[in-house]
Amino acid sequence: MDKRRTVIVVLLLVFNMLFLPCFAQASSTTEAKSKIDTQKNCTLTLNYLYDGTAFEDVDVRLFKVATVSFDFQYTLTEPFASANLTLNGVKSSAEWNVISSTLESYIFANKIDATYSVKTDSLGKANFEQLDVGLYLAVVDTVSKGDYKYSFESALISLPDLDAEGIWQYDISANCKAGILPPEYEEKEFKILKLWKGDEENIRPKNVEVEIFKNGNLYEKVILSNENNWAFTWKANDDGSKWTVIERNIPKGYAMTVEEKGSSFVVTNTYTEGGENPNDFPKTGETSNLLLYVIIMNVSGLLLIILGIVEKRRGNNE
């Protein structure tokens, strides 16, 4: 069993790596040799492959979430303006991950129509042409192939992007990583954690309303407060469904972000009237401990599920 456990741990780590988000790393204009040509058309090719297999006829929905100026300053487009996200000056992958998750939550919760939609070809390529410069988010549903389901990560792409030589590239190609789900579904626990940042407890509302969506359809409305420790859990089969959450009626003076961590969703309200960046991450105190708890909980839970499956199959074989 020691060898089996070692193999399972390695597979788990690989599986988690496959779900690392695809994000647009903001380029520094100080490295650019010229300004962005905002009138130039761009092309985008997204590749949907897994283990050498191309996924044909996958519906890829592309959302233009922000425009970009000649000096690389983003402005959210109208469908996403109410998100009040700060895009300029973002540098870390963790920040882009939060932005991507939050934008995706807005898309499903508000049923925002895609700006463009194409299907992948026989090589698994989704080709978009004649695109304006800007920031785009590509989203696909879970794909079934044979006895398995595949979940492709969303891709947050900046057009144009700055290469290592300081030249703006208007024709971009990116590979979208995928995770695979086994044919036998296990029940999984999902969790919402509500965090507050940059404020005092006495100015917070007594409760907030959060909506849970399954594959874009409203699944449940929950009220979070001190009485339930600003948290909520539910169980469902891990069948590849896309789960998203969003807070409704965000309190005045706050900006909301949603960070997806495995099967947990961290909904953070950042007090913005004090001039703080809603994408800044708390470094000390209660919030950090909760985030660490989320990571440990998800990894441990996945490991226990996989170990349970192996033990069950071993018992059947014996």
C-alpha positions as CSV (number, residue, x, y, z in Angstrom):
1,M,0.0,0.0,0.0
2,D,2.9,2.4,0.5
3,K,3.7,2.3,-3.2
4,R,0.1,2.8,-4.0
5,R,-0.2,5.8,-1.7
6,T,2.9,7.3,-3.2
7,V,1.6,7.0,-6.7
8,I,-1.7,8.5,-5.7
9,V,0.0,11.5,-4.1
10,V,2.0,12.1,-7.2
11,L,-1.1,11.8,-9.4
12,L,-2.9,14.3,-7.2
13,L,-0.1,16.8,-7.5
14,V,-0.1,16.4,-11.2
15,F,-3.9,16.8,-11.4
16,N,-3.7,20.0,-9.3
17,M,-1.0,21.4,-11.6
18,L,-3.2,20.7,-14.7
19,F,-5.8,23.1,-13.2
20,L,-3.4,26.0,-12.8
21,P,-5.2,29.0,-14.4
22,C,-4.3,30.4,-17.8
23,F,-4.0,34.1,-17.3
24,A,-2.7,37.2,-19.1
25,Q,0.4,38.5,-17.4
26,A,0.3,42.2,-17.6
27,S,3.3,43.6,-19.6
28,S,5.3,46.5,-18.4
29,T,5.1,49.4,-20.9
30,T,8.6,50.5,-19.8
31,E,9.9,47.5,-21.7
32,A,7.9,48.3,-24.9
33,K,9.7,49.8,-27.9
34,S,6.5,51.4,-29.2
35,K,3.0,52.3,-28.1
36,I,0.0,50.0,-28.8
37,D,-1.7,50.5,-32.1
38,T,-5.3,50.5,-30.9
39,Q,-6.6,50.4,-34.5
40,K,-4.8,47.2,-35.4
41,N,-6.7,44.0,-35.7
42,C,-5.6,40.9,-33.7
43,T,-5.9,37.2,-34.1
44,L,-6.2,34.6,-31.3
45,T,-5.8,30.8,-31.6
46,L,-6.6,28.7,-28.6
47,N,-5.6,25.0,-28.6
48,Y,-7.7,22.4,-26.9
49,L,-5.7,19.2,-26.5
50,Y,-5.2,16.6,-23.8
51,D,-2.5,14.0,-23.9
52,G,-2.0,14.4,-27.6
53,T,-5.7,14.1,-28.4
54,A,-7.4,17.1,-30.2
55,F,-10.9,18.0,-29.1
56,E,-13.0,18.9,-32.1
57,D,-16.3,20.7,-32.2
58,V,-15.9,22.3,-28.8
59,D,-17.9,25.5,-28.4
60,V,-15.5,28.2,-27.3
61,R,-17.1,31.4,-26.0
62,L,-15.0,34.6,-26.0
63,F,-15.8,37.6,-23.9
64,K,-14.2,41.0,-24.3
65,V,-13.9,42.1,-20.7
66,A,-11.8,45.3,-21.1
67,T,-10.5,47.7,-23.7
68,V,-6.9,48.8,-23.7
69,S,-5.3,52.2,-24.5
70,F,-2.1,52.9,-26.4
71,D,-0.3,53.1,-23.1
72,F,-1.6,49.7,-21.8
73,Q,-4.4,50.9,-19.5
74,Y,-7.4,48.6,-19.2
75,T,-11.0,49.8,-18.9
76,L,-13.8,47.3,-18.2
77,T,-16.4,46.9,-20.9
78,E,-20.0,47.7,-20.1
79,P,-21.2,44.1,-19.1
80,F,-18.4,43.9,-16.5
81,A,-18.1,47.5,-15.4
82,S,-20.2,46.9,-12.3
83,A,-17.6,44.4,-11.1
84,N,-15.4,47.3,-10.1
85,L,-12.3,45.3,-10.6
86,T,-8.8,46.9,-10.7
87,L,-6.9,45.6,-13.8
88,N,-4.1,48.1,-14.1
89,G,-0.9,47.5,-12.2
90,V,-1.7,43.8,-11.7
91,K,1.5,41.8,-11.7
92,S,1.1,38.4,-10.0
93,S,-0.5,35.3,-11.3
94,A,-2.5,35.0,-8.0
95,E,-4.1,38.4,-8.8
96,W,-5.0,37.4,-12.3
97,N,-6.4,34.2,-11.0
98,V,-8.8,36.1,-8.8
99,I,-9.8,38.4,-11.6
100,S,-10.5,35.5,-14.0
101,S,-12.6,33.7,-11.4
102,T,-14.6,36.9,-10.6
103,L,-15.2,37.7,-14.3
104,E,-16.4,34.1,-14.8
105,S,-18.8,34.4,-11.9
106,Y,-20.3,37.5,-13.4
107,I,-20.7,35.8,-16.8
108,F,-22.7,32.8,-15.3
109,A,-24.7,34.8,-12.7
110,N,-25.7,37.6,-15.1
111,K,-26.0,35.4,-18.2
112,I,-23.8,37.7,-20.2
113,D,-23.7,36.9,-23.9
114,A,-20.3,36.0,-25.5
115,T,-18.8,38.6,-27.7
116,Y,-17.7,35.8,-30.1
117,S,-18.2,32.1,-30.3
118,V,-16.5,29.5,-32.5
119,K,-16.1,25.7,-32.5
120,T,-12.8,24.0,-32.5
121,D,-11.6,22.3,-35.8
122,S,-10.2,18.8,-36.3
123,L,-6.9,19.9,-34.7
124,G,-8.6,21.2,-31.6
125,K,-8.0,24.9,-32.6
126,A,-10.4,27.7,-31.9
127,N,-9.5,30.5,-34.3
128,F,-10.6,34.1,-33.8
129,E,-9.8,36.8,-36.3
130,Q,-10.4,40.5,-36.7
131,L,-10.4,41.1,-32.9
132,D,-10.0,44.5,-31.4
133,V,-7.2,45.1,-28.9
134,G,-8.3,44.4,-25.4
135,L,-8.5,41.8,-22.6
136,Y,-10.5,38.6,-23.4
137,L,-11.8,35.7,-21.4
138,A,-12.4,32.4,-23.2
139,V,-14.8,29.9,-21.5
140,V,-15.8,26.3,-22.5
141,D,-18.1,23.8,-20.8
142,T,-17.1,20.4,-19.6
143,V,-16.4,18.1,-22.6
144,S,-17.4,14.4,-22.8
145,K,-15.2,12.0,-24.8
146,G,-15.6,8.3,-24.4
147,D,-16.2,7.3,-20.8
148,Y,-14.5,10.4,-19.4
149,K,-15.2,14.1,-19.0
150,Y,-12.6,16.8,-19.5
151,S,-12.6,20.3,-17.9
152,F,-10.7,22.9,-19.7
153,E,-9.5,26.0,-17.8
154,S,-10.7,29.4,-18.8
155,A,-8.1,31.6,-20.6
156,L,-7.6,35.2,-19.8
157,I,-5.7,36.7,-22.8
158,S,-4.3,40.2,-23.4
159,L,-4.3,41.4,-27.0
160,P,-1.7,42.5,-27.9
161,D,1.0,41.0,-25.6
162,L,4.5,42.1,-25.2
163,D,7.3,39.6,-26.2
164,A,10.8,39.3,-24.7
165,E,12.2,41.8,-27.2
166,G,9.7,44.5,-26.2
167,I,7.6,44.1,-29.4
168,W,3.8,44.1,-29.3
169,Q,2.5,40.8,-30.7
170,Y,-1.0,41.1,-32.2
171,D,-1.3,37.4,-33.2
172,I,-1.5,35.2,-30.1
173,S,-1.7,31.4,-29.7
174,A,-2.2,29.7,-26.3
175,N,-2.7,26.2,-25.1
176,C,-5.6,25.6,-22.7
177,K,-4.8,22.9,-20.1
178,A,-7.4,20.3,-19.1
179,G,-8.2,18.1,-16.2
180,I,-9.8,14.7,-16.5
181,L,-12.6,13.2,-14.5
182,P,-13.0,9.5,-13.9
183,P,-16.2,7.7,-15.1
184,E,-17.2,6.9,-11.5
185,Y,-18.3,10.0,-9.8
186,E,-17.7,10.6,-6.1
187,E,-19.7,12.9,-3.8
188,K,-17.7,16.1,-3.1
189,E,-18.0,18.8,-0.5
190,F,-18.1,22.4,-1.7
191,K,-17.6,25.4,0.5
192,I,-18.1,29.2,0.4
193,L,-16.0,31.4,2.7
194,K,-16.8,35.1,3.1
195,L,-13.9,37.4,4.0
196,W,-13.7,41.1,4.7
197,K,-10.7,43.3,4.1
198,G,-9.6,46.9,4.8
199,D,-12.6,47.8,7.0
200,E,-13.8,47.8,10.6
201,E,-16.3,45.2,11.7
202,N,-18.8,47.8,12.9
203,I,-19.4,49.1,9.4
204,R,-20.1,45.7,7.8
205,P,-23.6,44.6,7.1
206,K,-25.1,42.0,9.4
207,N,-25.4,39.5,6.5
208,V,-24.9,39.1,2.7
209,E,-26.7,37.1,0.1
210,V,-24.7,34.7,-2.1
211,E,-26.1,32.8,-5.0
212,I,-24.7,29.4,-6.1
213,F,-24.9,28.5,-9.8
214,K,-24.5,25.0,-11.4
215,N,-23.7,25.1,-15.1
216,G,-25.1,28.6,-15.3
217,N,-28.4,27.8,-13.5
218,L,-29.3,29.0,-10.1
219,Y,-28.8,26.2,-7.6
220,E,-29.3,27.8,-4.2
221,K,-29.4,31.2,-2.5
222,V,-27.7,31.4,0.9
223,I,-27.4,34.0,3.6
224,L,-23.9,34.4,5.2
225,S,-23.5,36.1,8.6
226,N,-21.7,35.7,11.9
227,E,-24.2,33.1,12.9
228,N,-22.8,30.6,10.4
229,N,-19.3,32.0,10.6
230,W,-19.7,33.6,7.1
231,A,-19.4,30.1,5.6
232,F,-21.6,27.6,3.8
233,T,-21.0,24.0,2.6
234,W,-23.0,21.7,0.3
235,K,-22.4,18.3,-1.2
236,A,-22.9,17.2,-4.8
237,N,-21.5,14.6,-7.2
238,D,-18.2,15.6,-8.8
239,D,-19.6,15.0,-12.3
240,G,-17.8,17.8,-14.1
241,S,-20.5,20.4,-13.5
242,K,-19.3,24.0,-13.5
243,W,-20.0,25.7,-10.1
244,T,-19.8,29.4,-9.6
245,V,-20.9,31.8,-6.9
246,I,-21.6,35.5,-6.7
247,E,-22.6,37.9,-4.0
248,R,-25.7,40.0,-4.7
249,N,-26.3,43.6,-3.4
250,I,-22.7,44.3,-2.6
251,P,-22.5,46.9,0.2
252,K,-21.8,50.4,-0.7
253,G,-18.1,51.2,-0.5
254,Y,-16.9,47.7,-1.1
255,A,-15.6,45.8,-4.1
256,M,-16.2,42.0,-4.4
257,T,-13.9,39.3,-5.8
258,V,-14.4,35.6,-6.0
259,E,-11.4,33.3,-5.8
260,E,-11.9,29.6,-6.7
261,K,-9.6,27.2,-4.8
262,G,-10.4,23.7,-5.7
263,S,-13.9,23.0,-4.4
264,S,-14.0,26.2,-2.3
265,F,-14.9,29.7,-3.2
266,V,-13.5,32.6,-1.3
267,V,-15.8,35.7,-1.6
268,T,-13.9,38.8,-0.4
269,N,-15.3,42.2,0.1
270,T,-12.6,44.9,0.1
271,Y,-13.4,48.3,1.5
272,T,-12.5,50.7,-1.3
273,E,-13.5,54.1,0.1
274,G,-10.1,54.1,1.9
275,G,-8.4,53.9,-1.5
276,E,-7.3,50.3,-1.3
277,N,-6.8,48.1,-4.4
278,P,-9.5,45.4,-4.3
279,N,-7.0,43.0,-5.7
280,D,-4.4,43.4,-2.9
281,F,-4.1,40.2,-0.9
282,P,-4.2,40.2,2.9
283,K,-0.9,39.2,4.4
284,T,-1.6,38.7,8.1
285,G,-4.4,38.0,10.5
286,E,-7.7,36.0,10.2
287,T,-7.9,36.1,6.4
288,S,-4.6,34.5,5.8
289,N,-5.4,31.6,8.2
290,L,-8.6,31.0,6.4
291,L,-7.0,30.9,3.0
292,L,-4.4,28.4,4.3
293,Y,-7.2,26.3,5.7
294,V,-9.0,26.3,2.3
295,I,-5.9,25.0,0.6
296,I,-5.2,22.2,3.1
297,M,-8.9,21.2,3.2
298,N,-9.1,20.8,-0.6
299,V,-5.8,18.8,-1.0
300,S,-6.7,16.6,2.0
301,G,-10.2,16.0,0.8
302,L,-9.1,15.0,-2.7
303,L,-6.5,12.7,-1.4
304,L,-8.9,10.9,0.9
305,I,-11.4,10.5,-1.9
306,I,-8.8,8.9,-4.2
307,L,-7.5,6.7,-1.4
308,G,-11.1,5.6,-0.7
309,I,-11.6,4.6,-4.3
310,V,-8.3,2.6,-4.4
311,E,-9.2,0.8,-1.2
312,K,-12.7,0.0,-2.4
313,R,-11.4,-1.5,-5.7
314,R,-8.7,-3.4,-3.9
315,G,-11.3,-5.0,-1.6
316,N,-13.5,-5.9,-4.6
317,N,-10.5,-7.6,-6.3
318,E,-9.6,-9.6,-3.2
